[in-house]
Amino acid sequence: MVVKYERILLRHNTFADDVPVVVVLKAMGIESDHEIVQMVGRDPKYAGILNPSLQECAALKIYTSYQALEIYTIY
């Protein structure tokens, strides 16, 4: 996990680029933003970086696990 440009990203050697962690969580079946916030925690230190990550996922139009898996299989 890395924080880059105020976003939480997952870095792994099998990925060409860092993947937004919210996209990974949605791909794993956690489709509700509310559930993601509950899992990460409501601590204010995480809220500042989690919110941009959630917004990025919405900007990519990823709302379901199918959409999350589909967008990253293209790359």
DRENTORKOL-3810 file (N, C-alpha, C; in nm, 4 decimals):
REM DRENTORKOL-3810
@n.u->0.0848; n.v->-0.1158; n.w->0.0000; ca.u->0.0000; ca.v->0.0000; ca.w->0.0000; c.u->0.0898; c.v->0.1227; c.w->0.0000
@n.u->0.0549; n.v->0.2182; n.w->-0.0819; ca.u->0.1268; ca.v->0.3446; ca.w->-0.0875; c.u->0.0241; c.v->0.4574; c.w->-0.0940
@n.u->0.0647; n.v->0.5730; n.w->-0.0476; ca.u->-0.0184; ca.v->0.6925; ca.w->-0.0607; c.u->0.0509; c.v->0.7824; c.w->-0.1611
@n.u->-0.0197; n.v->0.8108; n.w->-0.2694; ca.u->0.0374; ca.v->0.8921; ca.w->-0.3765; c.u->-0.0694; c.v->0.9903; c.w->-0.4227
@n.u->-0.0354; n.v->1.1168; n.w->-0.4247; ca.u->-0.1295; ca.v->1.2213; ca.w->-0.4659; c.u->-0.2586; c.v->1.2152; c.w->-0.3834
@n.u->-0.2437; n.v->1.1939; n.w->-0.2536; ca.u->-0.3552; ca.v->1.1880; ca.w->-0.1585; c.u->-0.4517; c.v->1.0731; c.w->-0.1854
@n.u->-0.4056; n.v->0.9667; n.w->-0.2511; ca.u->-0.4880; ca.v->0.8493; ca.w->-0.2784; c.u->-0.4172; c.v->0.7269; c.w->-0.2241
@n.u->-0.4949; n.v->0.6274; n.w->-0.1837; ca.u->-0.4388; ca.v->0.5011; ca.w->-0.1369; c.u->-0.4326; c.v->0.4058; c.w->-0.2559
@n.u->-0.3130; n.v->0.3565; n.w->-0.2839; ca.u->-0.2922; ca.v->0.2682; ca.w->-0.3982; c.u->-0.2297; c.v->0.1371; c.w->-0.3527
@n.u->-0.2560; n.v->0.0326; n.w->-0.4272; ca.u->-0.1951; ca.v->-0.0973; ca.w->-0.4015; c.u->-0.0833; c.v->-0.1167; c.w->-0.5022
@n.u->0.0338; n.v->-0.1467; n.w->-0.4530; ca.u->0.1493; ca.v->-0.1719; ca.w->-0.5394; c.u->0.1860; c.v->-0.3198; c.w->-0.5272
@n.u->0.1950; n.v->-0.3855; n.w->-0.6410; ca.u->0.2329; ca.v->-0.5267; ca.w->-0.6423; c.u->0.3126; c.v->-0.5526; c.w->-0.7692
@n.u->0.4049; n.v->-0.6456; n.w->-0.7618; ca.u->0.4922; ca.v->-0.6697; ca.w->-0.8771; c.u->0.4203; c.v->-0.7314; c.w->-0.9971
@n.u->0.2988; n.v->-0.7811; n.w->-0.9785; ca.u->0.2247; ca.v->-0.8355; ca.w->-1.0923; c.u->0.1447; c.v->-0.7291; c.w->-1.1676
@n.u->0.1342; n.v->-0.6092; n.w->-1.1101; ca.u->0.0629; ca.v->-0.4992; ca.w->-1.1749; c.u->0.1627; c.v->-0.4077; c.w->-1.2448
@n.u->0.1280; n.v->-0.3618; n.w->-1.3630; ca.u->0.2133; ca.v->-0.2666; ca.w->-1.4339; c.u->0.2142; c.v->-0.1310; c.w->-1.3636
@n.u->0.0990; n.v->-0.0921; n.w->-1.3100; ca.u->0.0858; ca.v->0.0357; ca.w->-1.2404; c.u->0.0234; c.v->0.0118; c.w->-1.1034
@n.u->0.0334; n.v->0.1113; n.w->-1.0175; ca.u->-0.0346; ca.v->0.1056; ca.w->-0.8889; c.u->-0.1850; c.v->0.1090; c.w->-0.9133
@n.u->-0.2602; n.v->0.0310; n.w->-0.8362; ca.u->-0.4054; ca.v->0.0202; ca.w->-0.8536; c.u->-0.4734; c.v->0.0867; c.w->-0.7344
@n.u->-0.5737; n.v->0.1704; n.w->-0.7588; ca.u->-0.6468; ca.v->0.2320; ca.w->-0.6479; c.u->-0.7065; c.v->0.1246; c.w->-0.5566
@n.u->-0.6850; n.v->0.1389; n.w->-0.4265; ca.u->-0.7262; ca.v->0.0362; ca.w->-0.3315; c.u->-0.8778; c.v->0.0182; c.w->-0.3300
@n.u->-0.9530; n.v->0.1231; n.w->-0.3550; ca.u->-1.0988; ca.v->0.1097; ca.w->-0.3575; c.u->-1.1410; c.v->0.0213; c.w->-0.4745
@n.u->-1.0725; n.v->0.0304; n.w->-0.5864; ca.u->-1.1013; ca.v->-0.0561; ca.w->-0.7012; c.u->-1.0731; c.v->-0.2012; c.w->-0.6628
@n.u->-0.9640; n.v->-0.2254; n.w->-0.5926; ca.u->-0.9293; ca.v->-0.3614; ca.w->-0.5490; c.u->-1.0370; c.v->-0.4156; c.w->-0.4558
@n.u->-1.0804; n.v->-0.3333; n.w->-0.3599; ca.u->-1.1834; ca.v->-0.3779; ca.w->-0.2659; c.u->-1.3140; c.v->-0.4081; c.w->-0.3379
@n.u->-1.3501; n.v->-0.3254; n.w->-0.4356; ca.u->-1.4723; ca.v->-0.3510; ca.w->-0.5124; c.u->-1.4569; c.v->-0.4790; c.w->-0.5943
@n.u->-1.3399; n.v->-0.5028; n.w->-0.6507; ca.u->-1.3157; ca.v->-0.6255; ca.w->-0.7265; c.u->-1.3275; c.v->-0.7487; c.w->-0.6375
@n.u->-1.2972; n.v->-0.7315; n.w->-0.5101; ca.u->-1.3072; ca.v->-0.8418; ca.w->-0.4139; c.u->-1.4500; c.v->-0.8614; c.w->-0.3640
@n.u->-1.5434; n.v->-0.7779; n.w->-0.4107; ca.u->-1.6836; ca.v->-0.7972; ca.w->-0.3747; c.u->-1.7388; c.v->-0.6997; c.w->-0.2728
@n.u->-1.6595; n.v->-0.6065; n.w->-0.2276; ca.u->-1.7069; ca.v->-0.5061; ca.w->-0.1319; c.u->-1.7524; c.v->-0.3859; c.w->-0.2142
@n.u->-1.8764; n.v->-0.3864; n.w->-0.2559; ca.u->-1.9258; ca.v->-0.2872; ca.w->-0.3506; c.u->-1.9775; c.v->-0.1598; c.w->-0.2845
@n.u->-2.0071; n.v->-0.1638; n.w->-0.1570; ca.u->-2.0637; ca.v->-0.0482; ca.w->-0.0886; c.u->-1.9531; c.v->0.0435; c.w->-0.0352
@n.u->-1.9603; n.v->0.1722; n.w->-0.0705; ca.u->-1.8638; ca.v->0.2691; ca.w->-0.0173; c.u->-1.8730; c.v->0.2765; c.w->0.1341
@n.u->-1.9941; n.v->0.2640; n.w->0.1854; ca.u->-2.0150; ca.v->0.2678; ca.w->0.3308; c.u->-1.9406; c.v->0.1518; c.w->0.3986
@n.u->-1.9481; n.v->0.0348; n.w->0.3402; ca.u->-1.8788; ca.v->-0.0825; ca.w->0.3950; c.u->-1.7267; c.v->-0.0639; c.w->0.3897
@n.u->-1.6773; n.v->-0.0019; n.w->0.2825; ca.u->-1.5334; ca.v->0.0241; ca.w->0.2713; c.u->-1.4887; c.v->0.1191; c.w->0.3814
@n.u->-1.5660; n.v->0.2242; n.w->0.4052; ca.u->-1.5325; ca.v->0.3203; ca.w->0.5115; c.u->-1.5329; c.v->0.2502; c.w->0.6468
@n.u->-1.6289; n.v->0.1626; n.w->0.6716; ca.u->-1.6343; ca.v->0.0891; ca.w->0.7977; c.u->-1.5132; c.v->-0.0017; c.w->0.8142
@n.u->-1.4697; n.v->-0.0650; n.w->0.7066; ca.u->-1.3548; ca.v->-0.1556; ca.w->0.7144; c.u->-1.2254; c.v->-0.0802; c.w->0.7430
@n.u->-1.2079; n.v->0.0334; n.w->0.6769; ca.u->-1.0851; ca.v->0.1110; ca.w->0.6937; c.u->-1.0853; c.v->0.1828; c.w->0.8280
@n.u->-1.2007; n.v->0.2306; n.w->0.8669; ca.u->-1.2143; ca.v->0.3000; ca.w->0.9942; c.u->-1.2484; c.v->0.4458; c.w->0.9730
@n.u->-1.3090; n.v->0.5036; n.w->1.0720; ca.u->-1.3523; ca.v->0.6425; ca.w->1.0635; c.u->-1.2513; c.v->0.7393; c.w->1.1227
@n.u->-1.1327; n.v->0.6930; n.w->1.1484; ca.u->-1.0279; ca.v->0.7786; ca.w->1.2041; c.u->-1.0012; c.v->0.8940; c.w->1.1074
@n.u->-0.9994; n.v->1.0183; n.w->1.1575; ca.u->-0.9786; ca.v->1.1336; ca.w->1.0688; c.u->-0.8504; c.v->1.1275; c.w->0.9854
@n.u->-0.7476; n.v->1.0604; n.w->1.0345; ca.u->-0.6233; ca.v->1.0542; ca.w->0.9564; c.u->-0.6413; c.v->0.9713; c.w->0.8285
@n.u->-0.7388; n.v->0.8790; n.w->0.8271; ca.u->-0.7656; ca.v->0.8012; ca.w->0.7068; c.u->-0.8700; c.v->0.8675; c.w->0.6182
@n.u->-0.9560; n.v->0.9482; n.w->0.6761; ca.u->-1.0631; ca.v->1.0123; ca.w->0.5991; c.u->-1.0062; c.v->1.1020; c.w->0.4891
@n.u->-0.8978; n.v->1.1706; n.w->0.5162; ca.u->-0.8384; ca.v->1.2607; ca.w->0.4185; c.u->-0.7855; c.v->1.1913; c.w->0.2952
@n.u->-0.7414; n.v->1.0666; n.w->0.3080; ca.u->-0.6907; ca.v->0.9944; ca.w->0.1911; c.u->-0.7919; c.v->0.8944; c.w->0.1356
@n.u->-0.8890; n.v->0.8551; n.w->0.2167; ca.u->-0.9890; ca.v->0.7610; ca.w->0.1679; c.u->-1.0901; c.v->0.8309; c.w->0.0771
@n.u->-1.1287; n.v->0.9514; n.w->0.1108; ca.u->-1.2278; ca.v->1.0240; ca.w->0.0313; c.u->-1.1816; c.v->1.0435; c.w->-0.1142
@n.u->-1.0587; n.v->1.0920; n.w->-0.1390; ca.u->-1.0150; ca.v->1.1024; ca.w->-0.2797; c.u->-1.0108; c.v->0.9665; c.w->-0.3508
@n.u->-0.9811; n.v->0.8602; n.w->-0.2771; ca.u->-0.9784; ca.v->0.7267; ca.w->-0.3363; c.u->-1.1190; c.v->0.6831; c.w->-0.3773
@n.u->-1.2178; n.v->0.7138; n.w->-0.2941; ca.u->-1.3568; ca.v->0.6827; ca.w->-0.3276; c.u->-1.4035; c.v->0.7666; c.w->-0.4467
@n.u->-1.3645; n.v->0.8928; n.w->-0.4497; ca.u->-1.4026; ca.v->0.9805; ca.w->-0.5599; c.u->-1.3395; c.v->0.9348; c.w->-0.6916
@n.u->-1.2156; n.v->0.8889; n.w->-0.6845; ca.u->-1.1487; ca.v->0.8399; ca.w->-0.8049; c.u->-1.2219; c.v->0.7190; c.w->-0.8620
@n.u->-1.2653; n.v->0.6310; n.w->-0.7745; ca.u->-1.3390; ca.v->0.5129; ca.w->-0.8177; c.u->-1.4699; c.v->0.5537; c.w->-0.8852
@n.u->-1.5382; n.v->0.6515; n.w->-0.8297; ca.u->-1.6625; ca.v->0.7008; ca.w->-0.8901; c.u->-1.6338; c.v->0.7682; c.w->-1.0239
@n.u->-1.5233; n.v->0.8410; n.w->-1.0330; ca.u->-1.4866; ca.v->0.9070; ca.w->-1.1585; c.u->-1.4571; c.v->0.8045; c.w->-1.2686
@n.u->-1.4047; n.v->0.6896; n.w->-1.2294; ca.u->-1.3790; ca.v->0.5815; ca.w->-1.3245; c.u->-1.5062; c.v->0.5030; c.w->-1.3574
@n.u->-1.6180; n.v->0.5397; n.w->-1.2906; ca.u->-1.7475; ca.v->0.4738; ca.w->-1.3079; c.u->-1.7408; c.v->0.3262; c.w->-1.2707
@n.u->-1.6754; n.v->0.3004; n.w->-1.1573; ca.u->-1.6655; ca.v->0.1640; ca.w->-1.1062; c.u->-1.7528; c.v->0.1558; c.w->-0.9812
@n.u->-1.8619; n.v->0.0807; n.w->-0.9940; ca.u->-1.9573; ca.v->0.0678; ca.w->-0.8838; c.u->-1.9786; c.v->-0.0772; c.w->-0.8417
@n.u->-1.9383; n.v->-0.1706; n.w->-0.9257; ca.u->-1.9596; ca.v->-0.3122; ca.w->-0.8956; c.u->-1.8285; c.v->-0.3888; c.w->-0.9085
@n.u->-1.8289; n.v->-0.5103; n.w->-0.8574; ca.u->-1.7075; ca.v->-0.5917; ca.w->-0.8683; c.u->-1.6799; c.v->-0.6270; c.w->-1.0143
@n.u->-1.7838; n.v->-0.6490; n.w->-1.0925; ca.u->-1.7655; ca.v->-0.6793; ca.w->-1.2342; c.u->-1.6949; c.v->-0.5642; c.w->-1.3059
@n.u->-1.7385; n.v->-0.4414; n.w->-1.2809; ca.u->-1.6769; ca.v->-0.3245; ca.w->-1.3440; c.u->-1.5313; c.v->-0.3099; c.w->-1.3014
@n.u->-1.5027; n.v->-0.3357; n.w->-1.1737; ca.u->-1.3653; ca.v->-0.3248; ca.w->-1.1236; c.u->-1.2751; c.v->-0.4287; c.w->-1.1892
@n.u->-1.3248; n.v->-0.5487; n.w->-1.2043; ca.u->-1.2456; ca.v->-0.6539; ca.w->-1.2684; c.u->-1.2290; c.v->-0.6270; c.w->-1.4175
@n.u->-1.3337; n.v->-0.5763; n.w->-1.4795; ca.u->-1.3305; ca.v->-0.5516; ca.w->-1.6226; c.u->-1.2295; c.v->-0.4430; c.w->-1.6599
@n.u->-1.2241; n.v->-0.3355; n.w->-1.5843; ca.u->-1.1368; ca.v->-0.2229; ca.w->-1.6191; c.u->-0.9888; c.v->-0.2614; c.w->-1.6091
@n.u->-0.9536; n.v->-0.3470; n.w->-1.5156; ca.u->-0.8129; ca.v->-0.3812; ca.w->-1.5010; c.u->-0.7723; c.v->-0.5062; c.w->-1.5769
@n.u->-0.8642; n.v->-0.5743; n.w->-1.6401; ca.u->-0.8235; ca.v->-0.6855; ca.w->-1.7277; c.u->-0.7893; c.v->-0.6330; c.w->-1.8658
@n.u->-0.8323; n.v->-0.5099; n.w->-1.8954; ca.u->-0.7993; ca.v->-0.4481; ca.w->-2.0239; c.u->-0.6498; c.v->-0.4175; c.w->-2.0304
@n.u->-0.5918; n.v->-0.3790; n.w->-1.9188; ca.u->-0.4512; ca.v->-0.3417; ca.w->-1.9164; c.u->-0.3710; c.v->-0.4650; c.w->-1.9159
END
